[in-house]
Amino acid sequence: QVQLVESGGGLVQPGGSLRLSCVRSGNIPRLNVMGWYRQAPGKERELVASITSGGSTNYADSAKGRFTISRDNAETTVYLQMNSLKPEDTAVYYCYVQFGYHNSKLYWGQGTQVTVSS
């Protein structure tokens, strides 16, 4: 019943910026976490950033200082503002939501491609 749709990916030069959006439909519990994973070709999936209901954020070391995660007031959309992009940021970025239950499963979007290249 929960669906996530990402947008905003594309091709950008090193040092450039990109803003990813993830729109949620369907009901979720008031206690939840939303965020972004990424996966580059041939590499493991990596958690980039997350934000809880209530607004607490976490970032991967590689993202800290360059990326900012946020929600809209209705908490139907989560954003990832990416600045000072590097070629190593190239990956498919996946939005997720996790309910605030013990051992809760993750719901995923289909992903959006980010390519950082000259």
Salt bridges, closest charged atoms under 4 A:
GLU46 OE1 - ARG38 NE 2.92
ASP89 OD1 - ARG38 NH1 2.98
ASP89 OD2 - ARG66 NH1 2.77
